[in-house]
Amino acid sequence: MRAVVLWFRQLDAWVRRLFVLSSLIAVLGAVLVYTPTPYYVTAPGAAIDTSRLVTVENGDVHRGHLYLLVVNTQPANLFWYLYAQVDRRAVLETKEQYLGSFESYAEYLDWNRQLMTESQRTARAVAFQQLGFGEGVRSVGARVVGVLTDSPARGLLHAGDVIVAVAGEPVTGSESLRSRMAGIPGGEEVPVTVLRGGGEVTLTLPTRASQEAGREGSAVFGITIQDELEFDDDAVPVEIRSGSIFGPSAGLMFTLQIIDQLTPGGLTDLVVAGTGTIEPDGRVGRIGGVQQKVYTAEAAGADLMFVPRGNYEEAIAVATRVQVVPVDHVRDALEWLRAAGPQDG
């Protein structure tokens, strides 16, 4: 240690000052990066040309650009916390606000990766349907996602079961199941047909009375469900390489890129950014972080930006250069692009 001190004193004064300053900067950087906060941050991210991610067999990449928009979202360290205090484009949220019902950030990421996978299949199927290549996406039952701890059917129904009939009447989705159960008094046992392990099983399940407003007294199983979907998405081989992008909000732009590559001459020569989920029937669903995506689209020089109609007011509140176009359905975006037509030059 003594030798180090002697060596340090022998250095020129300016070298010593530079050494001390560099050490302080390193310590400060470490504090900023490694000090956690109880917040999550959402900030502007990147505009990515979907032609770099989507490859359609025998499709053509055209002159226009169709950008998906991603935001920078992560647990906020001290640096991001302080950054958000001085840059209005960055938004801080508490863990409860950001994660919702998820217990951890890892669970949140896993769920959003699943949503990305499903959005890609939906994008392919909806694109092909718009081009006349298939039937799109259809719901064929109600998939059991979870069984509540107080469910009377606990131990009889399991996550992954697909309910396809109740009391002999077909069930084609979540709303169909609710409709069938609405006419059955709570507490009655109900014959149910489920798909499980590749086969069909018939069960007689106990129920309880619903406490939900508007459905009081009707029978429920005490389960969480989602539509079981079939995708007509194999008319043309399509590869979508999403990499580290997660969540469903690129669905609209994936759909447009597939259609663009299969349309002679393409859909547009413009630089088009956009965001929005793609639903099985082609509707465009709301997303989070839309204002950060507007900032990202403007930084990328986009001519226009498609947003779900439900996000329109929030988007135009911060837009200064990009034209914001609200859409309810993928058809709205297609009609807008076709009406604008190819640009000369």
Summary of the structure (lengths in Angstrom):
residues: 345
radius of gyration: 26.3
end to end distance: 71.4
largest distance: 92.1
contacts: 1085
relative contact order: 0.16
helix: 36%
strand: 31%
